Amino acid sequence: MLYATYHAQHTLMDPWRQVARHVADAWHHILPEGPAQASLHELAAGGAIARSLAAASDVFARLRLTHTRPAYGIDSVVCQGRSLDITEEAVMTLPFGTLLRFRKQGGPEQPRVLLVAPMSGHFATLLRDTVRTLLQDHDVYITDWHNARDVALKHGAFGLDDYTDYLMRFLERMGPGAHLMGICQPCVAALAATALMAQDNHPCQPRSLTLMAGPIDCRVNPTAVNELATAKPLSWFQEHMIHTVPWPLKGAGRKVYPGFVQLSAFMSMNQARHIQAFETMQAQLAAGDRDQAAHAQAFYEEYFAVADLPAEFYLETVGKVFQTYDLPRGELVWRGLKVAPQAIRRTALMTVEGERDDICSVGQTVAAQDLCSAVRPYWRQHHVQTGVGHYGVFSGRRWQHEIYPKVRDLIHQTAV
């Protein structure tokens, strides 16, 4: 019922937001940029009133959720001193996700890296900066997860086992010698997939495994996110957080954890900050400072693009990762087979944490080092990045200039 109500409201409001978008675009086209150019142009266009109307229309138009993946927007990259064009190639498409390759036109042969994106209410485009940085020295693939509300019921359920299975199938498709990098939530599945392939002596087990800000052992230094996950029994999450996709969406009838529910929770935790951000954006647009407003506009365009999670995956992640800690206790099972990280011998391991991470705190990711006891000492690395929170581990200046060089060196040292 909640999802149907939300969808109806969203459908009713959409035409009004489109009108506001057209009004804002029209005024922005007429009005000159920059407060220094007011004079006669201001008078001709209606002055400050016109600017205020354009700003208000722009902000209203942006106060909406979208449910389709934004563009990655990576058209070229500088590689070995040359600018190379980038094209996106769907290498393997499955019901719940696509193995997407960022192919460099005329580029050199470089280590192949599978970047595992979270399935956590947003799209894989959140890792745009991670991809762009990796592309300088690597052949990059990403798990481009689909919005569960767009997946028809005929494709069945999708749980943690299926997620892990997708990673192994993607690695098989890429072939021997690839490298695996998990960001945040999927670090558990990335480690499990590597262990299962090692247990099977699979020729496509990754050469290296990099785990970044992931909840390998949430018993260590628990955060507010961890405490929230353990404050209620799993039955509470099933009763209150799971909803049914309504008609006429493609996934009608599917049980999901809606992206709009998660975003609403995130927004409410920092409501004052988000209100201030939109007030500042409107003031900047009204003053003609569109360049100043552009950063916030780009952020919220991505932030408001939400994706639903399959109910099975959400509940199993809450239960097995955040409540019963199956992996660090040695109890994680994949399709009846116990996952054994100690079987990993031919894969180098790197763990990365952020000093100020309030989502996955220091100590939770490095726990993988103890679990992978058979990895040779000189094939292990751990790095705690000072001065960064969760997102700073895989995006931004510190990622690009301090963390990435270490990740790159590990991959290239084990690429042969």
C-alpha positions in Angstrom: 0.0 0.0 0.0 2.8 2.4 0.8 4.5 1.9 -2.5 1.3 2.3 -4.4 0.6 5.6 -2.6 4.1 6.8 -3.3 3.9 5.9 -7.0 0.5 7.6 -7.4 1.8 10.8 -5.7 5.0 10.7 -7.8 2.9 10.3 -11.0 0.6 13.2 -10.1 3.4 15.6 -9.3 5.6 14.8 -12.2 3.8 17.1 -14.8 4.1 20.0 -12.4 7.8 19.5 -12.0 8.2 19.2 -15.8 6.5 22.6 -16.1 8.8 24.1 -13.5 11.8 22.6 -15.3 10.7 24.3 -18.6 10.1 27.6 -16.7 13.5 27.5 -15.1 15.3 26.6 -18.4 13.5 29.4 -20.2 14.5 32.0 -17.7 18.1 30.7 -17.4 18.3 31.0 -21.2 17.2 34.7 -21.1 19.0 35.9 -18.0 22.7 36.5 -18.2 25.0 34.5 -15.9 26.8 36.2 -13.0 25.7 38.9 -10.6 28.1 41.4 -12.3 26.0 41.5 -15.5 22.7 42.8 -13.9 22.1 46.3 -15.4 20.0 46.5 -18.5 19.7 42.8 -19.1 18.1 42.5 -15.6 15.5 45.2 -16.4 14.7 43.6 -19.8 14.1 40.2 -18.3 12.1 41.3 -15.2 15.1 41.9 -12.9 15.4 40.3 -9.5 11.8 38.9 -9.7 12.7 36.9 -12.8 15.8 35.5 -11.2 13.9 34.5 -8.1 11.2 32.8 -10.2 13.8 30.9 -12.2 15.6 29.8 -9.0 12.4 28.7 -7.3 11.3 26.7 -10.4 14.7 25.1 -10.7 14.7 24.0 -7.1 11.1 22.7 -7.2 11.9 20.7 -10.3 14.9 19.1 -8.7 13.0 18.0 -5.5 12.0 14.7 -7.1 13.2 11.2 -7.0 14.1 9.3 -10.2 14.3 5.6 -10.7 16.6 5.2 -13.7 20.3 5.0 -13.7 22.1 8.3 -14.4 24.7 8.4 -17.1 28.3 7.6 -16.1 29.4 10.5 -18.3 32.9 9.2 -18.8 33.7 10.0 -22.4 37.5 9.9 -22.4 40.5 9.3 -20.1 44.1 10.2 -20.2 46.2 7.0 -20.4 49.9 6.9 -20.8 49.9 10.6 -21.9 47.2 10.1 -24.5 43.5 11.0 -24.4 41.5 7.9 -25.3 37.7 7.7 -26.0 35.6 5.6 -23.7 32.6 3.5 -24.8 30.4 1.5 -22.6 30.0 -2.2 -23.5 27.5 -4.6 -22.0 29.6 -7.7 -21.8 27.1 -9.9 -20.0 23.5 -9.1 -19.1 21.6 -11.0 -16.5 18.1 -10.2 -15.0 19.4 -8.3 -12.0 22.7 -6.9 -13.3 25.0 -6.2 -16.2 28.7 -6.7 -16.5 29.6 -3.4 -18.0 33.0 -2.6 -19.5 34.5 0.8 -20.1 36.4 0.1 -23.3 39.3 2.4 -24.2 39.5 2.9 -27.9 43.0 2.1 -29.1 44.3 1.7 -25.5 47.1 -0.6 -24.4 46.6 -4.0 -22.8 46.1 -3.4 -19.0 45.1 -5.4 -16.0 41.4 -6.2 -16.0 39.5 -5.1 -12.8 36.0 -6.0 -11.8 34.6 -3.2 -9.6 31.8 -4.5 -7.4 29.3 -1.7 -6.7 27.0 -1.8 -3.7 23.3 -2.8 -4.1 22.2 -0.4 -1.5 19.5 2.0 -2.7 21.5 3.9 -5.4 23.0 3.0 -8.7 26.5 1.9 -9.5 27.1 5.4 -10.9 27.9 6.5 -7.4 31.3 4.9 -8.2 31.9 7.2 -11.2 35.0 8.8 -9.6 36.4 5.4 -8.7 35.9 4.2 -12.3 37.4 7.3 -13.8 40.5 7.0 -11.7 41.0 3.3 -12.3 40.7 3.8 -16.0 44.0 5.5 -16.2 45.9 2.3 -15.6 43.3 -0.5 -15.9 40.7 -2.2 -18.1 37.7 -1.5 -15.9 34.5 -3.5 -15.6 31.7 -2.8 -13.1 28.6 -4.6 -11.7 25.9 -2.4 -13.1 23.0 -3.5 -10.9 19.4 -3.2 -12.1 16.6 -1.5 -10.3 14.6 -4.4 -8.7 11.3 -2.7 -9.5 12.1 -3.1 -13.1 12.8 -6.9 -12.9 9.7 -9.1 -13.8 8.6 -11.7 -11.3 9.3 -14.4 -13.8 13.0 -14.0 -13.0 12.5 -15.2 -9.5 14.2 -14.2 -6.2 17.6 -12.6 -5.8 19.4 -13.2 -2.5 22.9 -13.0 -1.1 23.8 -16.3 -2.7 22.7 -15.0 -6.1 24.7 -11.9 -5.7 27.8 -13.9 -4.9 27.0 -16.2 -7.9 26.8 -13.2 -10.2 30.3 -12.1 -9.2 31.7 -15.6 -10.0 29.9 -15.6 -13.3 31.2 -12.2 -14.2 34.8 -13.2 -13.3 34.4 -16.3 -15.5 33.2 -14.2 -18.4 36.2 -11.9 -17.9 38.6 -14.9 -18.0 41.7 -15.8 -16.0 43.9 -13.1 -14.5 41.3 -10.5 -13.5 41.3 -8.5 -10.3 38.4 -7.9 -7.9 37.6 -4.8 -6.0 34.7 -4.5 -3.6 33.3 -1.2 -2.3 31.4 -1.1 1.0 28.5 -3.5 1.3 29.6 -6.1 -1.3 33.0 -6.7 0.4 31.4 -9.8 2.1 30.2 -11.2 -1.2 33.5 -10.4 -3.0 35.4 -12.2 -0.3 33.0 -15.1 -0.4 33.2 -15.4 -4.2 37.0 -15.4 -4.1 37.0 -18.1 -1.4 34.5 -20.3 -3.2 36.6 -20.1 -6.5 39.7 -20.9 -4.5 38.0 -23.9 -2.9 37.1 -25.1 -6.4 40.6 -24.3 -7.7 38.9 -22.3 -10.4 41.2 -20.9 -13.1 39.3 -17.5 -13.0 39.8 -16.9 -9.3 41.0 -13.2 -9.1 44.7 -12.4 -9.0 44.1 -9.7 -6.3 41.2 -8.8 -4.0 40.8 -5.2 -2.8 38.2 -4.6 -0.1 37.4 -1.0 0.6 35.4 0.2 3.6 33.4 -3.0 3.8 31.5 -4.7 6.8 33.5 -7.9 7.0 33.1 -8.1 10.8 30.5 -5.7 12.2 31.3 -6.8 15.8 34.4 -4.6 15.7 33.9 -1.0 16.7 30.2 -0.9 15.8 28.7 2.2 14.3 25.2 3.8 14.5 24.4 1.9 11.3 25.4 -1.4 12.9 23.4 -0.6 16.1 20.4 0.2 14.0 20.6 -3.2 12.3 20.7 -5.0 15.6 18.1 -3.0 17.5 15.2 -4.9 16.0 14.7 -8.6 15.1 14.8 -9.6 11.4 11.1 -10.1 11.5 10.7 -6.3 12.2 12.7 -5.4 9.1 10.5 -7.8 7.0 7.3 -6.4 8.4 8.2 -2.7 8.2 10.8 -2.3 5.4 9.5 -4.6 2.7 6.9 -3.5 0.2 5.3 -4.7 -3.0 6.1 -3.1 -6.3 2.7 -1.8 -7.7 1.2 -2.1 -11.2 2.0 -0.9 -13.9 5.8 -1.1 -13.2 7.7 -4.0 -14.8 8.4 -5.7 -11.5 4.8 -5.5 -10.2 4.2 -7.9 -7.4 7.9 -8.2 -6.5 8.8 -7.7 -2.8 11.5 -5.0 -2.4 13.1 -2.7 0.0 12.3 0.6 -1.8 15.0 3.0 -2.5 12.7 5.9 -1.6 12.3 4.4 1.9 16.0 4.3 2.4 16.6 7.8 1.0 13.8 9.2 3.3 15.6 7.7 6.3 19.0 9.2 5.2 17.4 12.6 4.6 15.7 12.6 8.0 19.0 12.0 9.7 20.5 15.2 8.3 17.3 17.1 7.5 18.6 20.5 8.5 21.7 20.1 6.3 19.7 19.2 3.2 17.3 22.1 3.7 20.2 24.5 4.1 21.8 23.0 0.9 18.6 23.7 -1.1 18.2 27.2 0.4 21.8 28.0 -0.6 21.3 26.6 -4.1 18.2 28.8 -4.6 20.0 31.9 -3.3 22.9 31.2 -5.7 20.6 30.7 -8.7 18.7 33.9 -7.8 21.9 35.8 -7.7 23.0 34.4 -11.1 25.8 32.3 -9.7 24.9 29.2 -11.6 28.5 27.9 -11.5 28.4 27.9 -7.7 25.1 26.1 -7.7 26.2 23.4 -10.2 28.0 21.2 -7.6 25.0 20.9 -5.4 22.7 20.3 -8.4 25.0 17.5 -9.7 25.1 15.9 -6.2 21.4 15.9 -5.7 20.7 14.6 -9.2 22.7 11.5 -8.3 21.5 11.4 -4.7 17.8 11.4 -5.7 18.3 8.6 -8.3 17.1 5.6 -6.2 17.0 1.9 -6.9 14.9 -0.8 -5.1 16.6 -3.8 -3.5 15.2 -7.3 -3.9 13.6 -8.2 -0.5 15.6 -11.4 -0.2 19.0 -9.7 -0.7 18.1 -6.9 1.8 16.9 -9.2 4.5 19.7 -11.7 4.1 22.3 -8.9 4.2 20.7 -7.5 7.4 20.6 -10.9 9.0 23.8 -12.6 7.9 26.1 -9.6 7.7 24.8 -7.2 10.4 23.1 -9.5 12.9 24.6 -13.0 13.0 28.1 -12.1 11.5 28.2 -15.4 9.6 31.4 -14.7 7.6 33.7 -13.9 10.5 32.2 -16.7 12.6 33.0 -19.2 9.9 29.3 -19.9 9.4 28.6 -18.3 6.0 27.1 -20.8 3.6 26.6 -20.5 -0.2 24.1 -22.9 -1.7 24.8 -25.5 1.0 28.6 -25.1 0.8 30.5 -23.5 3.7 32.6 -20.5 2.6 36.2 -21.0 3.7 38.4 -17.8 3.3 41.4 -19.8 4.5 41.3 -21.6 1.2 42.5 -18.4 -0.6 46.2 -18.9 -1.5 46.7 -17.5 -5.0 45.0 -14.1 -4.5 46.7 -11.1 -3.1 44.7 -9.2 -0.5 44.4 -5.5 0.2 42.1 -3.9 2.8 41.4 -0.1 3.0 39.6 1.8 5.7 38.8 5.5 6.4 39.9 7.0 9.7 36.6 8.9 10.0 34.3 6.4 8.5 31.0 6.4 10.5 29.3 3.8 8.3 32.0 1.0 8.3 34.4 1.9 11.1 38.1 1.1 11.4 38.7 -2.5 12.2 35.7 -4.0 10.3 37.4 -4.4 6.9 40.9 -5.4 8.1 39.2 -8.4 9.8 39.5 -10.0 6.3 43.3 -10.3 6.9 42.8 -12.7 9.7 40.2 -14.7 7.8 42.5 -15.2 4.8 45.2 -16.9 6.8 46.8 -18.8 3.9 47.6 -15.7 1.9 51.4 -15.1 1.9 52.5 -12.2 4.1 54.1 -10.4 1.2 50.8 -10.5 -0.7 48.9 -8.7 2.1 48.5 -5.0 2.5 46.3 -2.8 4.8 45.9 0.9 4.6 44.0 3.3 6.9 43.5 6.7 5.2 43.7 9.6 7.6 41.2 12.4 7.3 38.5 10.7 5.3 35.0 9.4 6.0 33.2 6.6 4.2 32.9 8.1 0.7 36.4 9.6 0.8 37.8 6.0 0.7 36.8 5.6 -2.9 36.1 9.1 -4.3 37.7 12.5 -4.0 41.2 13.9 -3.7 42.5 11.5 -1.1 41.3 8.5 -3.0 42.9 9.8 -6.2 46.2 10.8 -4.8 46.9 8.7 -1.7 44.8 5.5 -1.8 44.7 4.8 -5.5 48.5 4.6 -6.0 48.6 1.9 -3.4 45.8 -0.1 -5.0 47.3 0.4 -8.5 50.7 -0.9 -7.3 49.2 -4.0 -5.7 47.3 -4.9 -8.9 50.2 -4.3 -11.2 52.6 -6.3 -9.0 50.3 -9.3 -9.1 49.2 -8.9 -12.8 51.9 -11.1 -14.2 
